[in-house]
Amino acid sequence: MSPENQILKGDSIELKEVISGYTKHWKWFVISGIIALLLASVYIRYTTPQYAAAAKIQILEDENASSGLAAFSDLDVLGGGKNKVIDEIELIGSRSNFIDVVKELKLNTRISVLGNVISTEVYKDPPINLSFIAEDSTINNAYFDFYITLSSSTTFGYSEEEDKPVKVFSFGKNISSEVGDIVITPNIESFEKYKDKKIKVSMRPVESVALGYKKKMSIVNSDDKSNIVDISLEDPIREKAINIVNSLIRVYNENAIEDKQIIADRTSKFINDRITDISGSLSSVDQNAEDFKTDQRVTDIPVETNINLSASVATQQELAAAQNELTIAAQMSSIIEGQRGKYEVLPANIGGPAIASTTAQYNQLVSERRRLLESSNEKNPIIVNLDQQLDNLKQSLSSSLKGTVSSLSTTVNSLSGQRARFNSRIYSSPKNERALRDITRKQQTTEELYLYLLTKREESQIAVASQAPKSKTIDSGYSVSPFPVSPKKKIVYLASLILGLLVPFSIIYSKDLLDNKVHNMNSLEKITTDTPVLGEIPKLSSKEDKLVIKEDRSVLAESLRIIRTNLDYLIKTKRSKEGKNNMIFVTSSVPGEGKTFLSTNLSMILASTNKKVLLIGADIRNPKIYTFFTGSNVDKMSKPSRNKDAGLTEYLYDNTLNSKDIINPMLVHHNTIDVIYSGRIPPNPAELLMSDRIKDLFDEVSEKYDYVIVDTAPLMVVTDTLLISSHADHLIYVTRAGVTENKAVGYPLKLQEEGKIKGLCFVVNDVKSSELGYGGKYGYGYGKSQKKWWKF
């Protein structure tokens, strides 16, 4: 097999083990998934569905700043600009507009039918009609709830807390409350449908309700280069969402028309004031002409003065026009000066293009300020900012008008000089002729201005009467879908199922990620690499026998037979080179990992093949072997009475004792086995094990027996095992599943690398049935106990 194929095969095996680590807990995944789906169904059942309503409008472009200002369009004094869609979107979604919508639809008062879990709002055809005998300011700022029980068609129960006893009132009777008197009448058409049900009436401040809908409303421009605006809203009640969208569009258009109306009214007032002033001047000039002709009896003008007079008339007309413009500019400047500390719209189309543009911008900001003041005060940061902008614009207008007045004054002075020159040529004309011509010129100029203003007033009134909204409705409010847009059942179920599967997956993954313990032979082999692992011993329940018997077919016996087979293979591999090779030491990292359990049962399984087996208890600090050879199934054979209690410790102390004095022949469950107990616990175990007699004993018994199993002290706790490890042909290192840490396995491997121990091999004890074999893929097949479904 090529290296590439070996790598691919190794990756495949690793992937299968990872997958197997999750699939063996499939029951948890199924249970978690079912619970998640049940929770999702509960969520869907008790979550209020949301319906979407939408509308589409087109923002119309105004050719002039306002229809009222169009009266002076021919003077080119004020110019208009096109609406910007982004600004209009902000205007549509303004707080003041939503407040108007809430007031118009009475959204601050909500009628709901109480249910066992959730309440359902009744928007269309409620069972009762409410009337509040209080000021609008009180109702619009109230935060108040009360409950109605519809007991009969003539009476109802009333309480201000849900669980308190109700008071019975007749329909139409005044009910005193903290928001004033309330009058409740039944809605005959839908009353029977809600009879004997409890109704909750909630009153909330208009501003808070308006802000709530402002956050829920979506107002977007479909395209950056388009004037189309999409408006949408989600609400539990389809009809309510449609009404709110339509009402918002209507309020926006009405407010826009109202803004234009204010500017138009201001322009009309200015024209009317000027007409009144000019009308008085015209009457006075006409009367002067009439009186002069009557008193002087003037009937004709000499022909010889026509040429000079014609030139003088032309100059006088120019002078009058300039004086008229000067008068208008001066009055405009006076109006601005008179508005110190005030912010009112200014007459439009007065002055040059720059003044006109600034005036249009000033009027627009004044309109926005007036709208904001309806729902706020002058200390609002936005209004303060607008005041600063208005002051700057007013200062700019004042400077521009002063410049215009100065320029017109220069023109007037120039024309006056020209007129003086012409008049000097006609000084020889009769005094009466000159006086009459002066009166006539004033009369013509005043009459022309008077007629001009009358014409513009009529045009302004026509424009005001034909005001158009700022937007065109393309699609009025409609329901996007007959089905709720949220919650989306498929997405909720899918997300819940994924989440339900992720919970056990995350738990298992976290458990594996934090796991640093040995669990079975497969996990141990990944650490030991070239060092052999003889096998694994299953976890036993408290009811199972801890000692194997002859012809035992349990999982424990079968696992020990596998260990015996692998051990025999190691023994035979070295026997031809090193003699009998049958000294087998059993140790572990710390107490409680099962070394004595393995020593005893391995001795029993070896003895079941009719081999001579000797078990030596070399853990003289904490002897445990004797606990396995008690009970009715153990028969201790004959032994000299004086040496009855002698063990390894006594043998090492007493040179008069020989091996026969400490060996205990036993018949255990039809198996014959010899045992050397540890003996009494000595005060100096380490020094005692350094005695030369231990070598003599091991050499002697190695020749007499087929297998010599030595139960030694834990390797990482005391030094006893290392003191006698040189006598071992094989050292079985017992690890316990779920107890022995991975780093503890590295200790004997390091000792072997340093040459302090030899013949190292491993056994995994106490392995869960699900972990037996490679990744728990298979078991031993004999008397296999079934794991509880709820255990990992």
Beta strands, then each sheet from edge to edge (+ up, - down):
strand 1: 51-59
strand 2: 109-113
strand 3: 120-121
strand 4: 128-133
strand 5: 144-149
strand 6: 155-159
strand 7: 167-170
strand 8: 174-175
strand 9: 181-186
strand 10: 198-203
strand 11: 218-221
strand 12: 228-235
strand 13: 471-479
strand 14: 533-538
strand 15: 583-588
strand 16: 613-617
strand 17: 634-636
strand 18: 664-668
strand 19: 671-676
strand 20: 707-711
strand 21: 730-736
strand 22: 760-767
sheet 1: 11+ 12- 1+ 13-
sheet 2: 3+ 2- 10+ 5- 6+ 7-
sheet 3: 4+ 9- 8+
sheet 4: 14+ 22+ 21+ 15+ 20+ 16+ 19+ 18- 17+
end
